[in-house]
Amino acid sequence: MSSDKNFQGYDPNAPGIIGNNIFGLPFNTENAKVVIIPVPWDVTVSNQSGTSLGPQNIKTLSYQIDLFDIKDPDAWKQGIAMEPISDITLKKNNEIREKSSKYISELERGLNPSSNDEMRLILQLVNNECNALINEVEIKALKYLDQKKQVALIGGDHSISLGLIKALAKRHNSFGVLQFDAHADLRNAYEGFEHSHASVMHNALKLEQISKLVQVGIRDYCEEENSVIENNSDRIKTFNSRSLYSRLFEGESWKNICDGIICELPENVYITFDVDFLNPSECPTTGTPVPGGFSFEHALYLVERLVASNKKIVGLDVVETGPGNLDGIVSCRILYRMILNMLN
C-alpha cells in the first residue's frame, strides 16, 4: 500500500513528531494500509465516564512508542494512519451523556423512567443517536474496506465496535470474534439502551456472518448472560478468568491455554479488545474496571499465537480506554502491536 517515498527523510529512531499522524508516522488515510477510525463516544457508560477521551489519549501517548518490533521490524512501513477525531461527535456525546447520566441516576434510585415523559424522551434520544453513530462508523469502515485497506477502531465505549463488525459482515461470509474483556456484554438492551456498551456482543450475534464468539478473561457477568452462554454453546465459548487462572495455578502453560482458545476460532477473526480485560493497575480509568484480570503480555502472546496458527485478523478495535496517562500508554501499545499482527 505504501512506498518508500512516503517516508523519505523520516527517521524511525528519532523522537515522535507530533505533527505527524498517530505513532508519529508520516502517513495519511490515503497512503496507509491500515486506517484507524477514532470514535469519542461514551453515552451509555454505566460507571466511570471519560472513555470518550480515549482516542485523543491514545493518539497523544502514541508518539512515545518505539516502532521497532523484533518479529517484524518493517511492518510499520506498510502504513498506519488515523482519521481526525471529530469535534462534532465529541460535542454531541457530551450533550447526550449529560442527559443519559440523569436517566441512569433515576434507574439507580429504583425509579421507573417509563412513567416519566422526560425520561422516555431521553431514552428515545439516546437510542436514536447511538444507532446513528453505529451507522456512521459502518459507512466509514466500508469506504476504507472497499479501498482494500484494513480498519481498526479506537474508543470510546464498547458499543462502537458494532459499526465495524457490521461493515465486515458485508464483506465476509463468515468470521469469528475474539473478545478480550472482563464482561460478557451479552445483555439485551441494558438499562433500556439498545446500543449499550454492555449489549454489544448481544447485538453482534444478531449477524449471521458471525460464526463463533470466543470470550477471554470474563469475570464480571450476570445470571442472564451466563444462561445465554450455556444455551448457545455451539456459537459462544467463554474462557472465564477464574477457570483460566485455576489452570495456570495448577501448572498448565499459557501457551497450551492459548492454543486451546485459538482452536475454537474460525479462519477469519475480528479482535475486540476492551482494556478492562487487563488488571486495573494497567487501566485504572477505564469505564468499568474489575479486580483480577491479565497482563499486556498475556494478551499479546495470545494474539501472536493466533497469527502463527495462520488465522487471519480481518479487523480490530481497542475500546474503553480512559483519560488517565497510564491508560493511554498501555492502550496505544496494545493498538500498535495488534495492528502489526494484523499486517502480518
Stockholm file with secondary structure:
# STOCKHOLM 1.0

chainA/1-344         MSSDKNFQGYDPNAPGIIGNNIFGLPFNTENAKVVIIPVPWDVTVSNQSGTSLGPQNIKTLSYQIDLFDIKDPDAWKQGIAMEPISDITLKKNNEIREKSSKYISELERGLNPSSNDEMRLILQLVNNECNALINEVEIKALKYLDQKKQVALIGGDHSISLGLIKALAKRHNSFGVLQFDAHADLRNAYEGFEHSHASVMHNALKLEQISKLVQVGIRDYCEEENSVIENNSDRIKTFNSRSLYSRLFEGESWKNICDGIICELPENVYITFDVDFLNPSECPTTGTPVPGGFSFEHALYLVERLVASNKKIVGLDVVETGPGNLDGIVSCRILYRMILNMLN
#=GR chainA/1-344 SS CCCGGGGTTCCTTSCCCTTSSGGGCSCCTTTCSEEEEEECCCTTCSSCCCGGGHHHHHHHHHTTCCCCCTTCTTGGGGCEEECCCCHHHHHHHHHHHHHHHHHHHHHHTTCCGGGCHHHHHHHHHHHHHHHHHHHHHHHHHHHHHTTTCEEEEEESSGGGHHHHHHHHHTTCSCEEEEEECSSCCCCSSGGGCTTCGGGHHHHHTTSTTEEEEEEEEECCCCHHHHHHHHHTTTTEEEEEHHHHHHHHHTTCCHHHHHHHHHHTSCSEEEEEEEGGGBCGGGCTTSSSCCSSCBCHHHHHHHHHHHHHTTCEEEEEEEECCCSSHHHHHHHHHHHHHHHHHHHC
#=GC SS_cons         CCCGGGGTTCCTTSCCCTTSSGGGCSCCTTTCSEEEEEECCCTTCSSCCCGGGHHHHHHHHHTTCCCCCTTCTTGGGGCEEECCCCHHHHHHHHHHHHHHHHHHHHHHTTCCGGGCHHHHHHHHHHHHHHHHHHHHHHHHHHHHHTTTCEEEEEESSGGGHHHHHHHHHTTCSCEEEEEECSSCCCCSSGGGCTTCGGGHHHHHTTSTTEEEEEEEEECCCCHHHHHHHHHTTTTEEEEEHHHHHHHHHTTCCHHHHHHHHHHTSCSEEEEEEEGGGBCGGGCTTSSSCCSSCBCHHHHHHHHHHHHHTTCEEEEEEEECCCSSHHHHHHHHHHHHHHHHHHHC
//
